[in-house]
Amino acid sequence: MPTFKSFENFGEYAKKKEELLAQTKREQAFKETLAGKFSELPGGNFVSALPGVESISVTRPVHERANHITADIFYRKPETDKLAHATFTLGEQGRLSGVIPKELGNITREQIIDEIVDMYRRINLNFWEYLPEEKDIVLSGHEDRGIDGKERAPARVDLRRLEFLENQPDVLFGFLQKNVGFNGYRGFVFPKFFVLEHPVAENAAFFIDFEKKDYLDIGERKKLPPEQRLPKDERKKILETYWLPIRPKTKSTVESEGRASRVVHKPTDAWIDQ
C-alpha cells in the first residue's frame, strides 16, 4: 500500500480506487449481459428508476453487424410538463454517446449505462425463444398520441409480469412473437399449458391448456435452470406444434373457441397478489 503524506492524499487515493472498482464491475456486467448480443436484443420501452426519467426506449440495430444500440431517454420539462427525450448510442465497447439535457443534470453517463445493462439483465435473454421469421419483435408498446393530439410517452413495460412467470419453478421457456393475433404478448411454456402475458400494464393474461396426451415430460431436466431445460430444436418443435396454429387468431376468437382462459389483473402495483 502506498505511503500518504496527509489524510487528504489518502482520501483521494481511496476515491480513485473506489471509482476504478466501480468501472471494472460496470465493464464486467456489460460484457456478461450485452457484449456481442446487440443484434439479438429485443427492443422496447422500459420504466426507469433514474431520477427525473420516465422511461428508456431501446432500439436494436437494423443490421446484424451494427455495433451500437440506440436509447431514447424520456423525461418531462419542469417548466411546461411537456414530454421530451434525449437520444444516446451505446457501443459494443460499453461507451455511451449523447448529450445529457440540463433537466437531467443530476444523472451521469455511468448511471445510464448501468440502467440499460440492468434492464436486459432482468430479461434473461437465454430464457426467450423466437421463430426465425419473428426476430424483429419489440418488448413493449409504441410511442403514441392521445385523442387530444398531445404527445404521449411510449407504453411502459411492467417487467414484474414477465419476471413473475419466468421465476415459476415449472416454467420451461418463454417465447416472443410479432404483433399478430395476440398483439405484443409474450408466451411462457409449462409442462401442461402455456401462458400469454402482456408486459404493458392493464392487459389481461391468457392460459391455454395442452391436451393430456401432449403434456411435456422433461424428466430430470426439471432440476436445471429454465434456460437449460430444453434445447433449441425442442423449443422450436413445441412452438411449431402448439403456438403457430393459434398465432394468427384474435384473442376473442381463441377465447370463444374455448381454447383459452382469460385472467384480468388487478390494477397496476396490486396485480400479483390475487
N, C-alpha and C positions, 0 to 999 in steps of 0.2 A: 504494500500500500504506500502511496507517495506521502512525503512529509509536507505539512502545511505550515505556513508562517502565521496564519491568522484563522479565526473562525469563519471569516468572510471567504477566504480561499477554500476552506473545507466545504462551505455551503455551495459554492459554485461548482466544485467537483461533484458533490452529491447530486446536484440538479442535472448536470450533464450526463451523469451515469444513469439517472432515472429516465431521462429523455432517450438515451441510447437503448435502454432496455425496452421501453415502450415501442420504439421504432422497430426493434428486432421482432417483438411479438406481433406488430402490425404486418410486417413483411411475411412472417410465417403464416398468419391467418389468411392473408391474401393468396399465398401460394397454395395452401391446402384447399381453399374454397373456390377461387376464381381463375387462377393462373391456367392458361391453356384450355379454358372451357367457355370462352366468350361466345363462340358460335352455337353452343348448346344451351345457353341460358334462356329461360322464358322471360319475356319482357313483362312489365306490369307496373302498377302504381301501388305504393306501399305506404301505410301510415308510418310516420316518423316520430321518434321521441326527441329529436333535436329541438332545442328551444327556438320558438318562432316559426318552425317548419311544419306545414300541414301534412305534406306527403312528398315522396320522391318517386318520380316516374322514370323507369329504366327501359331503354330501347336497346335490344340486342342488335349486333351488326347484321346488315342485309347480306353481305358476302361472307362466306365461311372463313376466308383468310383475313378478314378485317381484324385490326389489332387494338380495338377500343370499343367500349360501350358508352352510350350517352345517358346522362342522368339529368332530368329536369327537376329542380327543387322548387316546390310551390309554397308560397307564403303570402301574407297579406300586408299591404302598405298601411301603416298605422294611421296616417292622416286621412285616408279615404276608405279604408277597409276593402279596397279593391284587390282581387286576386292577381298575383304576379308570379313570375317564375324566372329562375336563372338556370342556364344550361352549362353543364360541365361534361368533360370527357374523361374517362378513366382508362388508362393504357394498360397493356399487358404486364408492364413492369410495376404496376401499382401506383403510378403517378397521376395526379388529378390536375386537369387544366380547366381554367374558367375563373371568372371574377366573382367573388362573394359580394353580394349587394350590401350597401351600408345598413339596411334594415336587419341584416343577419350578421352584423359585425362581431357578435359575441360567440360565433362558432368558427372553427378552424377547418382547414383542408383535411387535417388528420381525422377530425371527428366525422366529416362527411365520408371519408374512405371507410372508417370503422363501421359507420351505419350501413353502407351498401354491402360490405362484406357480411355483416351480421344478418341482414335481410336474407341473403342467399344461403348463409349457413343454416338458418332456421328452416329453409325449404327442404334441405337434404336432397340434392339433385339425383343421387343414385337411387332414391326410392321411386322416382317417377319414370313412367314409360310412355312412349307415344308411337303411333304407327308412322311409317316413313313419310306418308303424304301429309302428316299433321304436325310438321316441325315448326311451322310459323305461328304457333299459338301465342297468346299473351296470358298473363296471370290475372288480369283484372279487367274492369270496365274501361271505357274510353272517355276522353275529355268530352264534355257536352255543354250545351247551353239550356237554360231553363225556359219556361214558357214566356217569361218576361224578356227574353233575349239576352240576359246578363250571363257573363261567363261563369261557369261552374268548375270547381275542381274535379279532376277525374274521380270516378267512383273508387272509394277507398277499400283496400283489402283488409279483412279481419283474419289475420293468419291463424288465430286461435281455432277457427273452424277446421282448417287443414291439419293443424298440429294435434287437435283432439282425436281425429280419426287416425292420423299417422301413428299415434302413440298407443293405439289399441293393441293388446297382446296378440290377437289372432290375425291382424291385417297382413296381407301378402305383398301387395304393392299398390301404388297409385298410378293413374293414367291421366294424360292430358289430351284434350280434343279441341278441334276447331269449333268455331261458333256455328253449329248447325242446330239440330232439334233442341238440345239442351245447351242453350247459348251461354257460354262462359263457365259451364260446370266442370268439376274435377271428379274423377272416379276413384273409388277405393275398393279393392277386391278382397273379399274374405272367403273362407272355405265354402260357405253355404249361400252367399249373396254378395252383391256389391252395392255400394252407396254412391249416389251422385250428389255432390255438395258444391255449393257456390261460395267462393271466398269473399264476395261482397255482401255486406250486411243486408238483412231484410229479405233474403231469398230462402225458400223452403228447400229441404233435403228430400231425396227420393231413394227408397230402398227397393231393390229388385232381387227377388229370390231365384236361386237356381232350382231346377228340378232335382229331386232327391238323387236320381241316378247320376247327376252331374256334379255332385259335391266333390270338392277338391281335397284330396288327402295328400299331404306333403310329408307325412311320417316324421322322422327325427329332425327334418329340416326346420320344423317349427321352433326349435331351440336356437336357431340362428337369428341375427338381426333381420328385420323385414327386407332390407335391400339385398340380402344374400339368400333368401329363401327360394327364389325361382330364377333360373337363367333366362336370358332374353328370349330364347326360342319358345320356351313355355309361356312366358308372358304374352308374346305375340299371338300364339295359338289361342290362348284364352280370350284375348281381345277380339280376334277374328271370329271366334265361335259365338261369344255371348254379347259383345258390345256392338259390332258392326251391324247386326240386324236391327238394333234399336236406334242406332246413331241418327238416321235421317228423320225419325219420328219426332213429333212435338211432345211436350210434356203432357198436355191434355190427352193426346191420343194414347200414349203409353199408360196413363192412369185409367182411362176409360176401358182399355182392353184388360184391365185387371192385372197388369204386369208389375205395377209399381205402387208402393205405399208412400203417400206424401206426408212429410212431417214439417210442421211450421214451427220455426224457432221462436222463442220469446224475444222481446226487444233486445237491441244491442246492449252488451255488458251484462245480460242476465240469461242468455240463451243456453248456456251449458248446464245449469242446474235445473233440470226439468224431468 
